[in-house]
Amino acid sequence: MIGTKSLTYEQQRSSDTVEALLAATAPLSSQPGDNHTVNRSARAWTLGYVDATGLQRNADLGEHTARIREYAERQQFTLISTHVDLPHENGLGFRTLLASIERTAPQRVLVSRLAHLDSPVIIDGEPTGETKFERLKRLRVDIHEVFP
C-alpha cells in the first residue's frame, strides 16, 4: 500500500515544476551536444498523470513518475508537472490535473498506462458519468501512454 508522501518527494516535484517552467519560458537555449539553439518556448507544454490507487508499493509510484519524466525528455516535451492520485485522496490528483489543463492549456497528457484512465471521474464524491479518458478527450488533449 502506498504510504504518506515524503517531504523529499514533494520538494522534488516542486523543483521539477519550477525547472520546467523556467526552461519553457527561456527564449533560446543550447542543448548539450547540439550545435544549434532551440526555442524552448515553442514546445507545447505537457502534463503527466498516474493513478496510484492500484499500485502496491511506493517504488512502483516512483517508477511510473520516472518513466513519464524520461519519456518527456526523450520526446523533448516540456513536462510541467505530474499529478498523482493516491488511494486516500479520493481523486484529488485528477481534479488537480483538470485544473492544470485549464490553467496551462497543454497539448498532451502523459500517462504511465491507459488503464489509469478507465475509472470514472469523481467530483464532490459523486461519479460524473464519464471516464477520465473521456474527460481528457473532451478537453482536446492528446494522451500518450509511456509504458509499452
PyMOL commands that place a pseudoatom at each C-alpha (Angstrom):
pseudoatom trace, name=CA, resn=MET, resi=1, chain=A, elem=C, hetatm=0, pos=[0.000, 0.000, 0.000]
pseudoatom trace, name=CA, resn=ILE, resi=2, chain=A, elem=C, hetatm=0, pos=[1.231, 3.490, -0.767]
pseudoatom trace, name=CA, resn=GLY, resi=3, chain=A, elem=C, hetatm=0, pos=[2.132, 5.455, 2.352]
pseudoatom trace, name=CA, resn=THR, resi=4, chain=A, elem=C, hetatm=0, pos=[2.266, 9.153, 3.025]
pseudoatom trace, name=CA, resn=LYS, resi=5, chain=A, elem=C, hetatm=0, pos=[4.241, 11.307, 0.595]
pseudoatom trace, name=CA, resn=SER, resi=6, chain=A, elem=C, hetatm=0, pos=[7.616, 12.303, 1.935]
pseudoatom trace, name=CA, resn=LEU, resi=7, chain=A, elem=C, hetatm=0, pos=[8.774, 15.888, 2.046]
pseudoatom trace, name=CA, resn=THR, resi=8, chain=A, elem=C, hetatm=0, pos=[11.665, 14.964, -0.217]
pseudoatom trace, name=CA, resn=TYR, resi=9, chain=A, elem=C, hetatm=0, pos=[9.244, 13.741, -2.897]
pseudoatom trace, name=CA, resn=GLU, resi=10, chain=A, elem=C, hetatm=0, pos=[7.194, 16.949, -2.654]
pseudoatom trace, name=CA, resn=GLN, resi=11, chain=A, elem=C, hetatm=0, pos=[10.326, 19.108, -2.834]
pseudoatom trace, name=CA, resn=GLN, resi=12, chain=A, elem=C, hetatm=0, pos=[11.449, 17.204, -5.932]
pseudoatom trace, name=CA, resn=ARG, resi=13, chain=A, elem=C, hetatm=0, pos=[8.061, 17.660, -7.650]
pseudoatom trace, name=CA, resn=SER, resi=14, chain=A, elem=C, hetatm=0, pos=[8.124, 21.376, -6.874]
pseudoatom trace, name=CA, resn=SER, resi=15, chain=A, elem=C, hetatm=0, pos=[11.699, 21.696, -8.103]
pseudoatom trace, name=CA, resn=ASP, resi=16, chain=A, elem=C, hetatm=0, pos=[10.884, 19.813, -11.315]
pseudoatom trace, name=CA, resn=THR, resi=17, chain=A, elem=C, hetatm=0, pos=[7.916, 22.097, -11.965]
pseudoatom trace, name=CA, resn=VAL, resi=18, chain=A, elem=C, hetatm=0, pos=[9.950, 25.264, -11.475]
pseudoatom trace, name=CA, resn=GLU, resi=19, chain=A, elem=C, hetatm=0, pos=[12.704, 23.915, -13.738]
pseudoatom trace, name=CA, resn=ALA, resi=20, chain=A, elem=C, hetatm=0, pos=[10.188, 23.034, -16.455]
pseudoatom trace, name=CA, resn=LEU, resi=21, chain=A, elem=C, hetatm=0, pos=[8.534, 26.445, -16.306]
pseudoatom trace, name=CA, resn=LEU, resi=22, chain=A, elem=C, hetatm=0, pos=[11.877, 28.259, -16.469]
pseudoatom trace, name=CA, resn=ALA, resi=23, chain=A, elem=C, hetatm=0, pos=[13.003, 26.108, -19.378]
pseudoatom trace, name=CA, resn=ALA, resi=24, chain=A, elem=C, hetatm=0, pos=[9.718, 26.608, -21.216]
pseudoatom trace, name=CA, resn=THR, resi=25, chain=A, elem=C, hetatm=0, pos=[9.861, 30.379, -20.945]
pseudoatom trace, name=CA, resn=ALA, resi=26, chain=A, elem=C, hetatm=0, pos=[13.564, 30.734, -21.808]
pseudoatom trace, name=CA, resn=PRO, resi=27, chain=A, elem=C, hetatm=0, pos=[13.747, 32.315, -25.284]
pseudoatom trace, name=CA, resn=LEU, resi=28, chain=A, elem=C, hetatm=0, pos=[16.714, 30.348, -26.612]
pseudoatom trace, name=CA, resn=SER, resi=29, chain=A, elem=C, hetatm=0, pos=[18.963, 27.733, -25.133]
pseudoatom trace, name=CA, resn=SER, resi=30, chain=A, elem=C, hetatm=0, pos=[21.573, 25.313, -26.355]
pseudoatom trace, name=CA, resn=GLN, resi=31, chain=A, elem=C, hetatm=0, pos=[21.044, 21.628, -25.812]
pseudoatom trace, name=CA, resn=PRO, resi=32, chain=A, elem=C, hetatm=0, pos=[24.083, 19.672, -24.610]
pseudoatom trace, name=CA, resn=GLY, resi=33, chain=A, elem=C, hetatm=0, pos=[25.840, 18.143, -27.601]
pseudoatom trace, name=CA, resn=ASP, resi=34, chain=A, elem=C, hetatm=0, pos=[23.899, 20.231, -30.149]
pseudoatom trace, name=CA, resn=ASN, resi=35, chain=A, elem=C, hetatm=0, pos=[25.499, 22.776, -32.433]
pseudoatom trace, name=CA, resn=HIS, resi=36, chain=A, elem=C, hetatm=0, pos=[22.382, 24.918, -32.634]
pseudoatom trace, name=CA, resn=THR, resi=37, chain=A, elem=C, hetatm=0, pos=[19.969, 26.746, -30.375]
pseudoatom trace, name=CA, resn=VAL, resi=38, chain=A, elem=C, hetatm=0, pos=[16.425, 25.624, -29.662]
pseudoatom trace, name=CA, resn=ASN, resi=39, chain=A, elem=C, hetatm=0, pos=[13.438, 27.837, -28.955]
pseudoatom trace, name=CA, resn=ARG, resi=40, chain=A, elem=C, hetatm=0, pos=[12.153, 26.098, -25.820]
pseudoatom trace, name=CA, resn=SER, resi=41, chain=A, elem=C, hetatm=0, pos=[9.010, 28.236, -25.564]
pseudoatom trace, name=CA, resn=ALA, resi=42, chain=A, elem=C, hetatm=0, pos=[7.865, 26.921, -28.957]
pseudoatom trace, name=CA, resn=ARG, resi=43, chain=A, elem=C, hetatm=0, pos=[7.438, 23.436, -27.498]
pseudoatom trace, name=CA, resn=ALA, resi=44, chain=A, elem=C, hetatm=0, pos=[3.980, 22.534, -26.304]
pseudoatom trace, name=CA, resn=TRP, resi=45, chain=A, elem=C, hetatm=0, pos=[3.615, 22.082, -22.580]
pseudoatom trace, name=CA, resn=THR, resi=46, chain=A, elem=C, hetatm=0, pos=[2.931, 18.617, -21.246]
pseudoatom trace, name=CA, resn=LEU, resi=47, chain=A, elem=C, hetatm=0, pos=[1.389, 17.267, -18.047]
pseudoatom trace, name=CA, resn=GLY, resi=48, chain=A, elem=C, hetatm=0, pos=[1.709, 13.789, -16.543]
pseudoatom trace, name=CA, resn=TYR, resi=49, chain=A, elem=C, hetatm=0, pos=[-0.792, 11.668, -14.626]
pseudoatom trace, name=CA, resn=VAL, resi=50, chain=A, elem=C, hetatm=0, pos=[-0.529, 8.471, -12.565]
pseudoatom trace, name=CA, resn=ASP, resi=51, chain=A, elem=C, hetatm=0, pos=[-3.424, 6.730, -10.826]
pseudoatom trace, name=CA, resn=ALA, resi=52, chain=A, elem=C, hetatm=0, pos=[-1.570, 5.149, -7.904]
pseudoatom trace, name=CA, resn=THR, resi=53, chain=A, elem=C, hetatm=0, pos=[-4.678, 3.686, -6.285]
pseudoatom trace, name=CA, resn=GLY, resi=54, chain=A, elem=C, hetatm=0, pos=[-3.869, 0.250, -7.727]
pseudoatom trace, name=CA, resn=LEU, resi=55, chain=A, elem=C, hetatm=0, pos=[-0.122, 0.333, -7.113]
pseudoatom trace, name=CA, resn=GLN, resi=56, chain=A, elem=C, hetatm=0, pos=[1.255, -1.854, -4.350]
pseudoatom trace, name=CA, resn=ARG, resi=57, chain=A, elem=C, hetatm=0, pos=[4.425, -0.039, -3.293]
pseudoatom trace, name=CA, resn=ASN, resi=58, chain=A, elem=C, hetatm=0, pos=[5.997, 3.417, -3.199]
pseudoatom trace, name=CA, resn=ALA, resi=59, chain=A, elem=C, hetatm=0, pos=[8.712, 2.081, -5.502]
pseudoatom trace, name=CA, resn=ASP, resi=60, chain=A, elem=C, hetatm=0, pos=[6.042, 1.442, -8.145]
pseudoatom trace, name=CA, resn=LEU, resi=61, chain=A, elem=C, hetatm=0, pos=[4.909, 5.063, -7.944]
pseudoatom trace, name=CA, resn=GLY, resi=62, chain=A, elem=C, hetatm=0, pos=[8.491, 6.260, -8.324]
pseudoatom trace, name=CA, resn=GLU, resi=63, chain=A, elem=C, hetatm=0, pos=[8.930, 4.048, -11.377]
pseudoatom trace, name=CA, resn=HIS, resi=64, chain=A, elem=C, hetatm=0, pos=[5.759, 5.373, -13.017]
pseudoatom trace, name=CA, resn=THR, resi=65, chain=A, elem=C, hetatm=0, pos=[6.643, 9.030, -12.467]
pseudoatom trace, name=CA, resn=ALA, resi=66, chain=A, elem=C, hetatm=0, pos=[10.246, 8.424, -13.597]
pseudoatom trace, name=CA, resn=ARG, resi=67, chain=A, elem=C, hetatm=0, pos=[9.008, 6.782, -16.803]
pseudoatom trace, name=CA, resn=ILE, resi=68, chain=A, elem=C, hetatm=0, pos=[6.824, 9.798, -17.547]
pseudoatom trace, name=CA, resn=ARG, resi=69, chain=A, elem=C, hetatm=0, pos=[9.745, 12.161, -16.944]
pseudoatom trace, name=CA, resn=GLU, resi=70, chain=A, elem=C, hetatm=0, pos=[12.113, 10.053, -19.098]
pseudoatom trace, name=CA, resn=TYR, resi=71, chain=A, elem=C, hetatm=0, pos=[9.575, 9.806, -21.926]
pseudoatom trace, name=CA, resn=ALA, resi=72, chain=A, elem=C, hetatm=0, pos=[9.078, 13.581, -21.917]
pseudoatom trace, name=CA, resn=GLU, resi=73, chain=A, elem=C, hetatm=0, pos=[12.839, 14.117, -22.039]
pseudoatom trace, name=CA, resn=ARG, resi=74, chain=A, elem=C, hetatm=0, pos=[13.288, 11.678, -24.952]
pseudoatom trace, name=CA, resn=GLN, resi=75, chain=A, elem=C, hetatm=0, pos=[10.475, 13.341, -26.888]
pseudoatom trace, name=CA, resn=GLN, resi=76, chain=A, elem=C, hetatm=0, pos=[11.775, 16.816, -25.921]
pseudoatom trace, name=CA, resn=PHE, resi=77, chain=A, elem=C, hetatm=0, pos=[8.461, 17.755, -24.322]
pseudoatom trace, name=CA, resn=THR, resi=78, chain=A, elem=C, hetatm=0, pos=[8.353, 20.389, -21.598]
pseudoatom trace, name=CA, resn=LEU, resi=79, chain=A, elem=C, hetatm=0, pos=[6.881, 18.442, -18.673]
pseudoatom trace, name=CA, resn=ILE, resi=80, chain=A, elem=C, hetatm=0, pos=[5.322, 20.972, -16.309]
pseudoatom trace, name=CA, resn=SER, resi=81, chain=A, elem=C, hetatm=0, pos=[4.232, 18.537, -13.598]
pseudoatom trace, name=CA, resn=THR, resi=82, chain=A, elem=C, hetatm=0, pos=[2.947, 15.031, -12.966]
pseudoatom trace, name=CA, resn=HIS, resi=83, chain=A, elem=C, hetatm=0, pos=[-0.251, 14.655, -10.970]
pseudoatom trace, name=CA, resn=VAL, resi=84, chain=A, elem=C, hetatm=0, pos=[-0.778, 11.566, -8.826]
pseudoatom trace, name=CA, resn=ASP, resi=85, chain=A, elem=C, hetatm=0, pos=[-3.983, 10.087, -7.455]
pseudoatom trace, name=CA, resn=LEU, resi=86, chain=A, elem=C, hetatm=0, pos=[-3.211, 8.417, -4.126]
pseudoatom trace, name=CA, resn=PRO, resi=87, chain=A, elem=C, hetatm=0, pos=[-5.658, 5.909, -2.604]
pseudoatom trace, name=CA, resn=HIS, resi=88, chain=A, elem=C, hetatm=0, pos=[-6.715, 8.084, 0.329]
pseudoatom trace, name=CA, resn=GLU, resi=89, chain=A, elem=C, hetatm=0, pos=[-7.215, 11.312, -1.679]
pseudoatom trace, name=CA, resn=ASN, resi=90, chain=A, elem=C, hetatm=0, pos=[-10.470, 10.375, -3.490]
pseudoatom trace, name=CA, resn=GLY, resi=91, chain=A, elem=C, hetatm=0, pos=[-9.479, 11.645, -6.961]
pseudoatom trace, name=CA, resn=LEU, resi=92, chain=A, elem=C, hetatm=0, pos=[-7.692, 14.838, -5.896]
pseudoatom trace, name=CA, resn=GLY, resi=93, chain=A, elem=C, hetatm=0, pos=[-4.804, 14.205, -8.310]
pseudoatom trace, name=CA, resn=PHE, resi=94, chain=A, elem=C, hetatm=0, pos=[-7.102, 14.005, -11.326]
pseudoatom trace, name=CA, resn=ARG, resi=95, chain=A, elem=C, hetatm=0, pos=[-9.056, 17.098, -10.269]
pseudoatom trace, name=CA, resn=THR, resi=96, chain=A, elem=C, hetatm=0, pos=[-5.736, 18.936, -9.913]
pseudoatom trace, name=CA, resn=LEU, resi=97, chain=A, elem=C, hetatm=0, pos=[-4.757, 17.694, -13.375]
pseudoatom trace, name=CA, resn=LEU, resi=98, chain=A, elem=C, hetatm=0, pos=[-8.002, 19.124, -14.778]
pseudoatom trace, name=CA, resn=ALA, resi=99, chain=A, elem=C, hetatm=0, pos=[-7.293, 22.493, -13.129]
pseudoatom trace, name=CA, resn=SER, resi=100, chain=A, elem=C, hetatm=0, pos=[-3.764, 22.461, -14.570]
pseudoatom trace, name=CA, resn=ILE, resi=101, chain=A, elem=C, hetatm=0, pos=[-5.162, 21.746, -18.033]
pseudoatom trace, name=CA, resn=GLU, resi=102, chain=A, elem=C, hetatm=0, pos=[-7.409, 24.799, -17.761]
pseudoatom trace, name=CA, resn=ARG, resi=103, chain=A, elem=C, hetatm=0, pos=[-4.536, 26.940, -16.464]
pseudoatom trace, name=CA, resn=THR, resi=104, chain=A, elem=C, hetatm=0, pos=[-1.738, 25.876, -18.834]
pseudoatom trace, name=CA, resn=ALA, resi=105, chain=A, elem=C, hetatm=0, pos=[-3.581, 24.552, -21.933]
pseudoatom trace, name=CA, resn=PRO, resi=106, chain=A, elem=C, hetatm=0, pos=[-1.113, 21.718, -22.549]
pseudoatom trace, name=CA, resn=GLN, resi=107, chain=A, elem=C, hetatm=0, pos=[-1.092, 19.910, -25.865]
pseudoatom trace, name=CA, resn=ARG, resi=108, chain=A, elem=C, hetatm=0, pos=[-0.713, 16.496, -24.259]
pseudoatom trace, name=CA, resn=VAL, resi=109, chain=A, elem=C, hetatm=0, pos=[-1.010, 14.436, -21.096]
pseudoatom trace, name=CA, resn=LEU, resi=110, chain=A, elem=C, hetatm=0, pos=[1.399, 11.562, -20.482]
pseudoatom trace, name=CA, resn=VAL, resi=111, chain=A, elem=C, hetatm=0, pos=[0.054, 8.569, -18.568]
pseudoatom trace, name=CA, resn=SER, resi=112, chain=A, elem=C, hetatm=0, pos=[2.052, 5.602, -17.414]
pseudoatom trace, name=CA, resn=ARG, resi=113, chain=A, elem=C, hetatm=0, pos=[-0.761, 3.266, -18.563]
pseudoatom trace, name=CA, resn=LEU, resi=114, chain=A, elem=C, hetatm=0, pos=[-4.003, 3.958, -20.412]
pseudoatom trace, name=CA, resn=ALA, resi=115, chain=A, elem=C, hetatm=0, pos=[-5.764, 1.728, -17.873]
pseudoatom trace, name=CA, resn=HIS, resi=116, chain=A, elem=C, hetatm=0, pos=[-5.218, 4.542, -15.341]
pseudoatom trace, name=CA, resn=LEU, resi=117, chain=A, elem=C, hetatm=0, pos=[-7.878, 6.491, -17.248]
pseudoatom trace, name=CA, resn=ASP, resi=118, chain=A, elem=C, hetatm=0, pos=[-10.578, 3.789, -17.163]
pseudoatom trace, name=CA, resn=SER, resi=119, chain=A, elem=C, hetatm=0, pos=[-12.096, 4.794, -13.824]
pseudoatom trace, name=CA, resn=PRO, resi=120, chain=A, elem=C, hetatm=0, pos=[-14.927, 7.319, -13.548]
pseudoatom trace, name=CA, resn=VAL, resi=121, chain=A, elem=C, hetatm=0, pos=[-14.343, 10.995, -12.876]
pseudoatom trace, name=CA, resn=ILE, resi=122, chain=A, elem=C, hetatm=0, pos=[-15.412, 11.728, -9.286]
pseudoatom trace, name=CA, resn=ILE, resi=123, chain=A, elem=C, hetatm=0, pos=[-16.307, 15.287, -8.307]
pseudoatom trace, name=CA, resn=ASP, resi=124, chain=A, elem=C, hetatm=0, pos=[-17.621, 16.132, -4.846]
pseudoatom trace, name=CA, resn=GLY, resi=125, chain=A, elem=C, hetatm=0, pos=[-17.753, 12.427, -4.037]
pseudoatom trace, name=CA, resn=GLU, resi=126, chain=A, elem=C, hetatm=0, pos=[-20.062, 11.597, -6.952]
pseudoatom trace, name=CA, resn=PRO, resi=127, chain=A, elem=C, hetatm=0, pos=[-19.269, 9.971, -10.325]
pseudoatom trace, name=CA, resn=THR, resi=128, chain=A, elem=C, hetatm=0, pos=[-19.848, 12.321, -13.264]
pseudoatom trace, name=CA, resn=GLY, resi=129, chain=A, elem=C, hetatm=0, pos=[-20.893, 9.609, -15.712]
pseudoatom trace, name=CA, resn=GLU, resi=130, chain=A, elem=C, hetatm=0, pos=[-17.722, 9.755, -17.793]
pseudoatom trace, name=CA, resn=THR, resi=131, chain=A, elem=C, hetatm=0, pos=[-14.334, 8.108, -17.517]
pseudoatom trace, name=CA, resn=LYS, resi=132, chain=A, elem=C, hetatm=0, pos=[-11.093, 10.016, -17.052]
pseudoatom trace, name=CA, resn=PHE, resi=133, chain=A, elem=C, hetatm=0, pos=[-10.177, 9.118, -20.634]
pseudoatom trace, name=CA, resn=GLU, resi=134, chain=A, elem=C, hetatm=0, pos=[-13.465, 10.572, -21.953]
pseudoatom trace, name=CA, resn=ARG, resi=135, chain=A, elem=C, hetatm=0, pos=[-12.974, 13.771, -19.939]
pseudoatom trace, name=CA, resn=LEU, resi=136, chain=A, elem=C, hetatm=0, pos=[-9.441, 14.301, -21.300]
pseudoatom trace, name=CA, resn=LYS, resi=137, chain=A, elem=C, hetatm=0, pos=[-10.612, 13.679, -24.870]
pseudoatom trace, name=CA, resn=ARG, resi=138, chain=A, elem=C, hetatm=0, pos=[-13.441, 16.180, -24.369]
pseudoatom trace, name=CA, resn=LEU, resi=139, chain=A, elem=C, hetatm=0, pos=[-10.818, 18.723, -23.261]
pseudoatom trace, name=CA, resn=ARG, resi=140, chain=A, elem=C, hetatm=0, pos=[-8.956, 18.017, -26.529]
pseudoatom trace, name=CA, resn=VAL, resi=141, chain=A, elem=C, hetatm=0, pos=[-5.608, 16.980, -25.119]
pseudoatom trace, name=CA, resn=ASP, resi=142, chain=A, elem=C, hetatm=0, pos=[-3.573, 14.230, -26.733]
pseudoatom trace, name=CA, resn=ILE, resi=143, chain=A, elem=C, hetatm=0, pos=[-2.981, 11.255, -24.463]
pseudoatom trace, name=CA, resn=HIS, resi=144, chain=A, elem=C, hetatm=0, pos=[0.334, 9.394, -24.659]
pseudoatom trace, name=CA, resn=GLU, resi=145, chain=A, elem=C, hetatm=0, pos=[0.946, 6.088, -22.886]
pseudoatom trace, name=CA, resn=VAL, resi=146, chain=A, elem=C, hetatm=0, pos=[4.588, 5.817, -21.795]
pseudoatom trace, name=CA, resn=PHE, resi=147, chain=A, elem=C, hetatm=0, pos=[4.752, 2.139, -20.740]
pseudoatom trace, name=CA, resn=PRO, resi=148, chain=A, elem=C, hetatm=0, pos=[4.879, -0.236, -23.738]
for i in range(1, 148): cmd.bond("trace and resi %d" % i, "trace and resi %d" % (i + 1))
show_as sticks, trace
zoom trace
